[in-house]
Amino acid sequence: MPTDRAPEPDGFTGLFYKVTWPTIKHDVMNALNALWSLDGRSFSLLNDSMVLLRKNNAPTELKGFRPIALIHSFGKLFVKYLARRLGPRLNEMVARNQSAFIRGRAIHDNFRTIQLACRWLNSKKFSSLLT
């Protein structure tokens, strides 16, 4: 995550995670492990991740607070965690004809395969939807 930008308007920046990592490491790793193992018993705690920060010393109205949620940046962390863990194995997990967003494959390969199939069907004089 970039250190100077938050993933959402009410999320924490990458710098927050770097500076506070010794303090939040245990909780973040427990949450990631629970997600990975599909242990949903404590997912309800994610709803409690909203905190109201005061905009001034003595706010008297709701607009005197700024809501901050860790959930957006946590979601981004989990997606990165999955991508790094599953990325090296995607080539063997995803069928060869699904080529977009997989390292080493190009979506243009599918177009070329269809083009060659059309030429082959046409040369053999087969009646099909493609020719």
C-alpha positions as CSV (number, residue, x, y, z in Angstrom):
1,M,0.0,0.0,0.0
2,P,1.2,3.5,-0.7
3,T,2.4,5.2,2.5
4,D,0.8,8.5,1.8
5,R,-2.7,7.5,0.5
6,A,-5.7,5.8,2.2
7,P,-7.5,3.1,0.3
8,E,-10.9,4.8,0.9
9,P,-11.9,8.2,2.2
10,D,-12.2,6.8,5.8
11,G,-9.4,4.2,5.7
12,F,-5.9,4.3,7.2
13,T,-2.8,4.9,5.1
14,G,0.1,2.4,4.6
15,L,2.2,4.6,6.8
16,F,-0.2,3.9,9.7
17,Y,0.4,0.2,9.3
18,K,4.2,0.6,9.1
19,V,4.4,2.9,12.2
20,T,1.9,0.9,14.4
21,W,2.8,-2.6,13.2
22,P,4.3,-3.7,16.5
23,T,1.0,-2.8,18.3
24,I,-1.5,-4.1,15.7
25,K,0.5,-7.0,14.3
26,H,-1.1,-9.7,16.5
27,D,-4.7,-8.5,15.8
28,V,-4.2,-8.2,12.1
29,M,-2.5,-11.6,11.7
30,N,-5.3,-13.2,13.8
31,A,-7.9,-11.7,11.5
32,L,-6.0,-12.7,8.3
33,N,-5.6,-16.3,9.6
34,A,-9.3,-16.4,10.6
35,L,-10.3,-15.4,7.1
36,W,-7.9,-17.8,5.5
37,S,-9.2,-20.7,7.5
38,L,-12.9,-19.6,6.9
39,D,-13.4,-19.2,10.7
40,G,-16.3,-16.7,10.7
41,R,-16.9,-16.7,14.5
42,S,-15.4,-13.3,15.0
43,F,-16.4,-11.6,11.8
44,S,-19.0,-9.7,13.6
45,L,-16.2,-7.7,15.3
46,L,-15.4,-6.2,11.9
47,N,-18.6,-4.2,12.3
48,D,-17.2,-2.6,15.4
49,S,-14.2,-1.2,13.5
50,M,-15.7,2.3,13.1
51,V,-14.2,5.0,15.4
52,L,-15.3,8.7,15.7
53,L,-12.4,11.1,15.9
54,R,-13.0,14.6,17.1
55,K,-12.5,17.4,14.6
56,N,-12.1,20.0,17.4
57,N,-11.6,20.0,21.2
58,A,-15.3,19.9,22.3
59,P,-17.6,18.8,19.5
60,T,-21.3,19.4,20.2
61,E,-22.8,18.0,17.1
62,L,-22.3,14.9,15.0
63,K,-20.6,16.9,12.3
64,G,-17.8,17.7,14.8
65,F,-16.6,14.1,14.4
66,R,-14.8,12.3,11.6
67,P,-15.5,8.6,11.2
68,I,-12.5,6.3,10.6
69,A,-12.8,2.7,9.7
70,L,-10.0,0.1,9.5
71,I,-12.2,-2.2,7.5
72,H,-11.4,-0.7,4.0
73,S,-7.6,-0.9,4.4
74,F,-7.9,-4.4,6.0
75,G,-9.8,-5.6,3.0
76,K,-7.0,-4.4,0.8
77,L,-4.5,-6.2,3.0
78,F,-6.4,-9.4,2.7
79,V,-6.6,-9.1,-1.1
80,K,-2.9,-8.6,-1.3
81,Y,-2.4,-11.6,1.1
82,L,-4.5,-13.8,-1.3
83,A,-2.8,-12.5,-4.4
84,R,0.7,-13.2,-3.1
85,R,-0.3,-16.6,-1.8
86,L,-2.3,-17.8,-4.7
87,G,-0.5,-15.9,-7.5
88,P,2.3,-18.4,-8.1
89,R,-0.3,-21.3,-8.4
90,L,-2.9,-19.6,-10.6
91,N,-1.3,-21.0,-13.7
92,E,-2.1,-24.6,-12.6
93,M,-5.4,-23.8,-11.0
94,V,-7.1,-21.8,-13.8
95,A,-8.0,-23.4,-17.2
96,R,-5.7,-22.6,-20.1
97,N,-8.6,-20.9,-22.0
98,Q,-9.0,-18.3,-19.2
99,S,-6.1,-16.0,-19.9
100,A,-6.8,-12.6,-18.5
101,F,-5.0,-11.4,-15.4
102,I,-2.7,-14.4,-15.1
103,R,1.0,-13.9,-15.3
104,G,2.5,-15.4,-18.4
105,R,-0.9,-15.5,-20.3
106,A,-2.3,-12.9,-22.7
107,I,-6.0,-12.4,-23.6
108,H,-4.9,-12.0,-27.2
109,D,-4.0,-15.7,-27.2
110,N,-7.7,-16.5,-27.0
111,F,-8.4,-14.3,-30.0
112,R,-5.7,-16.0,-32.0
113,T,-7.0,-19.5,-31.0
114,I,-10.5,-18.5,-32.3
115,Q,-9.0,-17.0,-35.5
116,L,-7.1,-20.2,-36.2
117,A,-10.1,-22.4,-35.4
118,C,-12.2,-20.3,-37.9
119,R,-9.5,-20.7,-40.6
120,W,-9.3,-24.5,-40.0
121,L,-13.1,-24.9,-40.1
122,N,-13.3,-22.9,-43.3
123,S,-10.5,-24.8,-45.0
124,K,-12.3,-28.1,-44.1
125,K,-15.6,-26.7,-45.4
126,F,-17.3,-27.6,-42.0
127,S,-20.6,-25.8,-41.4
128,S,-20.5,-24.1,-38.1
129,L,-21.5,-20.9,-36.3
130,L,-18.0,-19.6,-36.6
131,T,-17.7,-19.8,-40.4
